[in-house]
């Protein structure tokens, strides 16, 4: 019974880590092209999880293929960063994203430590 839950959780965490890494790349791009008129990017991921959340809340386990297809995507907007304020906002988003990434990695590490402990009967 725990197998589908574990696979679902690991897939979602993997996708969230992918989205966070992609956000760092897009944020760096946005800072690099500030005030050049080049299009800015944003990563779309959390909005796609609404259907999955609904399925989980109704007690239905989503299909793993359905989850894997929910890869994060970069959306290129026509706008451009406006001066120092735009750069400050982008830097703040990058900092927030870095914290999110670290929290995901830390929680994944704890999860894997628990599994390792269970497999080794609590011995290290």
C-alpha positions in Angstrom: 0.0 0.0 0.0 2.8 2.4 0.7 4.5 1.8 -2.7 2.2 4.1 -4.7 2.3 6.8 -2.0 6.1 6.7 -2.0 6.4 6.8 -5.7 3.9 9.7 -5.9 5.8 11.6 -3.2 9.2 11.0 -4.8 7.9 12.1 -8.2 6.4 15.3 -6.8 9.5 16.1 -4.8 11.6 15.5 -7.9 9.4 17.7 -10.0 9.5 20.5 -7.3 13.3 20.3 -7.3 13.3 20.6 -11.1 11.1 23.6 -10.9 13.3 25.2 -8.2 16.4 24.6 -10.3 14.7 26.0 -13.4 13.6 29.1 -11.4 17.3 29.8 -10.5 18.3 29.6 -14.2 15.4 31.8 -15.3 16.1 34.3 -12.5 19.7 34.5 -13.5 18.6 35.1 -17.1 16.2 37.8 -16.0 18.9 39.6 -14.1 21.3 39.3 -17.0 18.9 40.8 -19.5 17.6 43.6 -17.2 17.1 46.8 -19.1 17.9 45.3 -22.5 14.3 44.9 -23.7 14.8 41.1 -23.9 11.8 39.0 -22.7 11.7 37.9 -19.1 10.9 34.3 -18.1 8.9 32.7 -15.3 8.5 29.1 -14.3 5.0 27.7 -14.3 4.6 24.6 -12.0 2.4 25.1 -8.9 -0.6 26.0 -11.0 -0.4 22.6 -12.7 -0.7 20.8 -9.4 -4.3 21.9 -8.7 -5.8 18.9 -10.5 -3.4 16.5 -8.7 -4.3 18.1 -5.3 -8.0 17.6 -6.1 -7.3 13.9 -6.9 -5.4 13.4 -3.7 -8.0 15.1 -1.5 -10.7 12.8 -3.0 -8.6 9.8 -2.0 -7.6 8.9 -5.6 -3.9 8.2 -6.2 -2.8 10.0 -9.4 -1.2 8.0 -12.2 2.6 8.3 -12.1 2.7 9.0 -15.9 0.2 11.8 -15.3 2.5 13.3 -12.6 5.7 12.9 -14.7 4.0 14.8 -17.6 3.5 17.8 -15.2 7.0 19.0 -15.8 7.7 22.7 -15.0 7.8 25.0 -18.0 9.4 28.4 -18.7 6.9 31.0 -19.9 8.5 33.9 -21.7 6.7 37.2 -21.1 7.0 40.2 -23.3 7.9 42.6 -20.4 11.4 43.6 -19.3 12.8 44.4 -15.8 12.5 48.0 -14.9 15.6 49.5 -13.3 16.9 48.8 -9.8 13.4 47.9 -8.4 13.1 45.1 -11.0 16.5 43.8 -10.2 15.8 43.9 -6.4 12.5 42.0 -6.9 14.3 39.3 -9.0 17.1 39.0 -6.5 14.5 38.6 -3.7 12.7 35.9 -5.8 16.0 34.1 -6.2 16.7 34.1 -2.5 13.2 32.8 -1.7 13.6 30.1 -4.3 17.0 29.1 -2.9 15.4 28.6 0.5 12.6 26.6 -1.0 15.2 24.4 -2.8 17.2 23.9 0.4 14.0 22.9 2.4 13.1 20.4 -0.3 16.6 18.8 -0.3 16.6 18.8 3.5 13.2 17.1 3.8 14.2 14.6 1.1 17.4 13.8 3.1 15.4 13.2 6.3 13.0 11.0 4.4 15.8 8.9 3.0 17.6 8.8 6.4 14.4 7.3 7.9 14.2 4.7 5.1 17.8 3.8 5.6 17.3 3.5 9.3 14.3 1.2 8.9 16.2 -0.9 6.4 19.2 -1.2 8.8 17.0 -1.9 11.8 18.1 1.4 13.4 21.8 0.7 13.0 24.1 3.1 11.1 
